[in-house]
Amino acid sequence: MDLLNLRNAKKLSLLLLVFVGLYGCLPEKKTGEIRIQGQELGTSYSIIFFGDEAVDWESKVDSVFLVINQSMSTYQEGSIISRINRGERNVRVDGQFKEVFFLSQEVYERTDGYFDPTVGLLVDAWGFGPGEQQELDSVKVDSLLQFVGWDKVTLKSDRMVEKEKPEIRFDFNAIAKGYAIDRLGLMLQTNGVESYLVEVGGEVLASERKWAPQELDPESTDSLALDSPELRWKVGIDDPQSTGARQLKKIIYIKEQALASSGNYRKFRVDEETGKRYVHTINPLTGFTENGSVLATSVLASSCAKADAFATAFMAMPLEKSKALLVESNDLEGYIIYLDEAGEVTEFMTPGFASAVLPRE
């Protein structure tokens, strides 16, 4: 062997030695059932999945919530949505804001304006946002309605929002939670997780279930129960008329789907002087909070953002209009609990939703 080949052989031996040494130092990959719980977006969250236990999953989850808050939280002064609402110029939105903007536009059009995230001024005025609460009457509400309307805003090609009136304020709270759940699911998928259940504030995104998890503590989350067969997850829907401890109205099986529910039985404000109750659902067409016959809605869809938005819209829409939209939509399944003309609790359910309901024993 000549000198050059000898040197090359020594280098090769050294590289192999280094490679073997590095390989021996790699942490052993151990997969198992992982659960992460906490508080974010003004509510609780719970995530259960089968993944690599060596990964810092909590940091990855925190990063998703951080990005969502920096983009769409009206409670953070430096967020993109807050800067736009204040009328700052040259604010370019990020990819998350852009996705939510165009999905909001789709739902706005399909619901004939009953879903409209330009209700920010009204949300504040009714006492459900970060802004100043006001004393409202029909004259005041009418004066605020001139600053509401999705047809008055545009997202231009340079990712800058153009508002017809500078006072217009966005509020994505009726879709951002569902969108955050979708982003958490995407984060898990891009990190090699195939089987998961993500829940934030009772809204859920589920993959196909590929392992049999241990039963969760029923006190640890709003709606998860994990003993269902056939690679599906079992999810509970709250009874809007239950008092005290929560009771389930329905239990359904889901996989590769998202479920979102909306109702006025938890989110409301009571006037300290008059004792009058104001629900959080605001009708963007009238400007008033909606105290209608609909008690609660639940929607199944391919994304939680879409399910979230439509479930909110159905709380404000006329009942028959909501039913018709659900019947004609191929991408939605729905369940509505309402009071009939006699004041009796009545249910409407699409066939696809009914097929997912677990029969009562």
C-alpha distance (Angstrom), angle and dihedral (degrees) to the residues before:
residue distance angle dihedral
M1 . . .
D2 3.80 . .
L3 3.79 123.5 .
L4 3.83 94.3 -101.8
N5 3.80 93.4 52.4
L6 3.79 90.4 45.3
R7 3.78 90.8 54.9
N8 3.81 91.1 47.4
A9 3.80 90.4 49.4
K10 3.81 90.8 52.0
K11 3.82 90.5 49.6
L12 3.80 90.8 49.7
S13 3.79 91.6 49.2
L14 3.79 90.0 49.5
L15 3.82 92.3 49.7
L16 3.79 91.1 49.3
L17 3.79 90.0 49.5
V18 3.81 91.5 50.7
F19 3.81 91.8 46.7
V20 3.79 92.4 50.0
G21 3.79 90.0 47.2
L22 3.81 92.9 50.7
Y23 3.78 92.3 45.2
G24 3.77 90.4 52.1
C25 3.82 90.4 54.0
L26 3.80 95.3 53.1
P27 3.82 112.2 113.4
E28 3.75 115.2 -108.0
K29 3.80 110.1 -105.8
K30 3.77 109.4 -123.2
T31 3.78 119.1 -177.2
G32 3.76 125.0 -162.9
E33 3.78 146.9 129.0
I34 3.80 111.5 -48.9
R35 3.81 127.4 -170.2
I36 3.78 126.0 -170.2
Q37 3.80 122.9 -176.1
G38 3.78 134.4 172.9
Q39 3.80 148.2 118.0
E40 3.80 124.3 -72.0
L41 3.81 139.7 142.4
G42 3.79 89.5 23.5
T43 3.81 93.6 -59.7
S44 3.80 143.7 63.5
Y45 3.78 126.9 -82.1
S46 3.79 135.2 -162.5
I47 3.80 128.5 -170.9
I48 3.78 125.5 -175.1
F49 3.81 123.4 -178.8
F50 3.79 145.7 140.7
G51 3.80 110.9 -107.1
D52 3.79 151.0 123.5
E53 3.80 108.0 -49.8
A54 3.82 91.8 -155.7
V55 3.82 92.3 66.5
D56 3.82 119.4 96.2
W57 3.78 93.0 -123.1
E58 3.79 95.3 167.1
S59 3.81 90.8 61.9
K60 3.79 90.5 50.0
V61 3.81 91.1 50.4
D62 3.81 91.4 47.3
S63 3.80 89.7 51.2
V64 3.80 91.7 56.2
F65 3.80 92.6 51.3
L66 3.81 90.5 45.2
V67 3.80 92.2 55.8
I68 3.82 92.3 47.1
N69 3.80 92.5 49.7
Q70 3.81 93.2 47.0
S71 3.78 88.8 52.7
M72 3.81 106.6 37.7
S73 3.81 113.0 10.4
T74 3.80 112.1 119.1
Y75 3.81 87.4 -166.6
Q76 3.82 93.6 64.9
E77 3.79 113.3 75.9
G78 3.79 93.3 -153.8
S79 3.81 97.0 49.9
I80 3.78 119.9 115.0
I81 3.81 93.0 -114.6
S82 3.82 92.4 50.1
R83 3.80 91.9 50.2
I84 3.81 91.0 49.9
N85 3.80 91.3 46.7
R86 3.82 89.9 52.7
G87 3.77 89.6 54.2
E88 3.82 97.7 -112.5
R89 3.77 112.6 167.5
N90 3.79 129.1 -128.5
V91 3.81 93.8 25.1
R92 3.79 109.2 155.0
V93 3.78 115.2 -160.7
D94 3.79 123.5 -131.6
G95 3.79 127.9 -123.3
Q96 3.80 93.2 -91.3
F97 3.80 93.6 53.6
K98 3.80 89.9 46.9
E99 3.82 93.4 52.7
V100 3.80 92.6 48.0
F101 3.81 91.4 45.7
F102 3.81 94.3 56.1
L103 3.81 94.4 41.2
S104 3.82 87.7 51.3
Q105 3.78 88.6 52.3
E106 3.81 90.7 52.8
V107 3.81 93.4 50.1
Y108 3.82 91.1 44.0
E109 3.79 90.4 56.2
R110 3.82 95.5 43.6
T111 3.82 92.5 49.1
D112 3.83 94.4 44.3
G113 3.78 91.7 -117.7
Y114 3.81 100.0 -46.2
F115 3.80 88.3 118.1
D116 3.79 108.1 56.1
P117 3.83 124.1 151.7
T118 3.83 91.6 -165.2
V119 3.83 87.8 84.2
G120 3.82 91.5 98.7
L121 3.82 94.9 119.1
L122 3.80 91.1 49.7
V123 3.80 92.5 47.3
D124 3.80 89.4 55.4
A125 3.79 94.3 42.5
W126 3.82 92.4 52.8
G127 3.82 90.8 50.2
F128 3.81 100.4 -106.9
G129 3.81 100.6 107.5
P130 3.79 141.2 54.5
G131 3.80 93.5 -92.7
E132 3.78 131.1 84.4
Q133 3.80 118.4 -62.7
Q134 3.80 114.8 -131.6
E135 3.78 139.5 -159.8
L136 3.79 102.3 -107.7
D137 3.76 134.2 -158.5
S138 3.79 131.5 159.2
V139 3.82 92.5 -84.9
K140 3.80 93.3 51.1
V141 3.80 92.8 44.9
D142 3.80 90.7 51.3
S143 3.80 89.8 52.1
L144 3.81 90.5 53.7
L145 3.80 94.5 46.8
Q146 3.80 90.4 71.6
F147 3.83 85.9 71.0
V148 3.82 94.2 51.7
G149 3.79 126.1 82.6
W150 3.80 134.6 98.0
D151 3.78 89.1 -139.7
K152 3.81 86.9 67.3
V153 3.83 95.7 63.5
T154 3.80 133.6 65.4
L155 3.79 134.3 -173.9
K156 3.79 105.7 -145.4
S157 3.79 128.2 -150.3
D158 3.82 90.7 -99.8
R159 3.84 88.6 60.7
M160 3.79 93.1 -110.2
V161 3.80 121.2 131.4
E162 3.77 118.5 -127.2
K163 3.81 116.6 -157.6
E164 3.78 123.4 -163.9
K165 3.80 88.5 -146.5
P166 3.82 121.8 26.8
E167 3.83 91.7 -139.1
I168 3.83 92.2 66.3
R169 3.80 111.6 115.8
F170 3.78 128.5 -163.9
D171 3.78 124.0 -138.4
F172 3.82 115.7 -176.9
N173 3.82 95.9 174.9
A174 3.81 91.2 114.8
I175 3.80 91.7 60.4
A176 3.83 107.9 18.0
K177 3.81 95.6 78.9
G178 3.78 91.4 54.1
Y179 3.79 90.0 45.5
A180 3.82 90.7 51.7
I181 3.80 88.9 54.1
D182 3.80 90.3 52.1
R183 3.81 90.4 50.8
L184 3.81 90.8 50.3
G185 3.80 89.3 52.5
L186 3.80 90.5 49.2
M187 3.80 91.1 49.5
L188 3.81 90.5 53.4
Q189 3.80 92.4 47.7
T190 3.81 93.9 49.5
N191 3.80 87.8 52.2
G192 3.77 92.9 55.0
V193 3.81 100.0 -96.7
E194 3.80 112.3 142.8
S195 3.79 101.9 171.8
Y196 3.80 121.6 50.6
L197 3.79 147.4 132.4
V198 3.83 118.0 -150.0
E199 3.81 120.6 -168.4
V200 3.80 127.9 179.6
G201 3.79 119.0 174.2
G202 3.80 92.2 -20.7
E203 3.82 95.2 -49.8
V204 3.79 115.4 118.3
L205 3.80 143.4 -158.3
A206 3.80 116.7 -170.9
S207 3.77 134.2 -172.8
E208 3.77 123.5 -162.1
R209 3.79 107.8 -66.8
K210 3.79 110.2 -118.4
W211 3.78 102.0 172.5
A212 3.77 137.7 37.2
P213 3.81 107.5 -109.0
Q214 3.75 124.5 -158.8
E215 3.81 114.3 -103.0
L216 3.79 113.8 -86.5
D217 3.77 121.6 -125.7
P218 3.84 101.8 -95.2
E219 3.80 89.5 -140.0
S220 3.80 93.0 57.1
T221 3.79 99.2 71.9
D222 3.77 143.1 17.2
S223 3.75 105.4 -112.6
L224 3.79 115.9 -4.0
A225 3.77 125.2 122.4
L226 3.76 117.3 163.4
D227 3.78 112.2 -167.9
S228 3.80 99.7 94.8
P229 3.83 122.9 128.0
E230 3.79 133.5 -135.7
L231 3.80 98.0 51.5
R232 3.82 93.0 -67.8
W233 3.78 132.8 120.5
K234 3.78 122.7 -125.5
V235 3.81 114.1 -134.3
G236 3.78 129.2 -176.9
I237 3.82 127.4 -138.4
D238 3.80 116.3 -151.0
D239 3.78 122.5 -119.0
P240 3.84 105.7 -119.3
Q241 3.80 91.6 -151.1
S242 3.79 97.6 52.0
T243 3.78 115.7 117.3
G244 3.78 125.1 -153.9
A245 3.79 110.6 -5.9
R246 3.77 114.6 33.7
Q247 3.77 118.0 -100.9
L248 3.78 128.1 -165.2
K249 3.79 120.4 -117.3
K250 3.78 95.5 -172.1
I251 3.81 138.9 1.5
I252 3.79 118.1 -150.0
Y253 3.79 137.9 -175.3
I254 3.80 117.5 -127.7
K255 3.80 139.4 172.4
E256 3.81 130.5 167.4
Q257 3.82 86.6 10.1
A258 3.77 142.9 98.6
L259 3.80 127.4 -132.5
A260 3.80 125.7 -160.7
S261 3.79 129.0 175.5
S262 3.77 133.5 -167.2
G263 3.78 132.8 -169.4
N264 3.78 144.2 149.3
Y265 3.78 95.3 -129.1
R266 3.83 94.6 94.5
K267 3.80 108.5 20.8
F268 3.78 110.0 64.3
R269 3.79 141.1 112.8
V270 3.80 127.1 -131.9
D271 3.80 118.6 -150.0
E272 3.81 107.2 -124.5
E273 3.82 93.6 -145.5
T274 3.81 102.7 40.3
G275 3.80 100.5 24.9
K276 3.81 88.8 -133.9
R277 3.78 115.4 151.0
Y278 3.81 119.9 -131.7
V279 3.80 117.6 -165.8
H280 3.80 121.5 -145.2
T281 3.82 96.0 -122.7
I282 3.80 108.1 100.5
N283 3.77 120.7 -165.4
P284 3.83 103.6 -136.5
L285 3.81 91.5 -158.0
T286 3.82 96.3 55.9
G287 3.80 100.1 23.7
F288 3.81 92.4 -132.9
T289 3.79 130.2 112.7
E290 3.77 110.1 -98.1
N291 3.82 116.4 -116.9
G292 3.78 95.9 171.7
S293 3.78 135.1 145.6
V294 3.83 94.2 -89.9
L295 3.81 110.8 100.0
A296 3.80 100.9 179.9
T297 3.78 142.4 -11.8
S298 3.79 133.7 -156.7
V299 3.80 126.4 -168.4
L300 3.80 132.7 -168.0
A301 3.81 116.5 -154.8
S302 3.78 141.7 148.3
S303 3.82 91.4 -100.0
C304 3.78 129.5 36.7
A305 3.81 92.1 -137.6
K306 3.80 90.1 60.3
A307 3.81 92.9 44.1
D308 3.81 90.2 48.4
A309 3.81 93.8 51.1
F310 3.79 96.3 47.2
A311 3.81 93.7 44.3
T312 3.81 87.7 55.8
A313 3.80 93.2 46.3
F314 3.81 92.0 51.8
M315 3.81 89.4 58.7
A316 3.82 89.8 61.8
M317 3.81 101.1 33.2
P318 3.81 123.3 88.9
L319 3.79 108.0 -92.4
E320 3.80 97.2 -118.7
K321 3.79 90.6 48.4
S322 3.82 90.3 53.4
K323 3.78 91.7 48.8
A324 3.80 92.0 50.5
L325 3.80 92.8 49.2
L326 3.80 91.6 50.7
V327 3.81 93.1 48.1
E328 3.81 93.1 51.2
S329 3.83 96.3 43.0
N330 3.80 118.6 93.8
D331 3.82 93.0 -169.7
L332 3.82 98.9 52.9
E333 3.78 137.8 64.2
G334 3.78 118.9 -172.9
Y335 3.79 148.2 -169.7
I336 3.82 122.9 -164.7
I337 3.81 127.1 -172.8
Y338 3.80 112.9 -161.0
L339 3.80 145.6 152.4
D340 3.79 116.2 -103.9
E341 3.80 124.3 -142.9
A342 3.80 90.2 -82.8
G343 3.80 91.4 52.9
E344 3.81 93.2 -108.6
V345 3.79 120.5 141.8
T346 3.80 108.0 -107.7
E347 3.79 134.0 178.3
F348 3.78 135.1 -143.7
M349 3.78 119.8 -166.8
T350 3.81 132.6 173.7
P351 3.83 115.8 -128.8
G352 3.81 91.5 -111.8
F353 3.78 92.0 53.5
A354 3.80 92.0 45.1
S355 3.81 90.6 54.0
A356 3.83 89.4 59.0
V357 3.81 95.2 52.2
L358 3.78 116.2 108.7
P359 3.83 109.5 -128.3
R360 3.78 114.7 -116.0
E361 3.77 114.3 -111.2
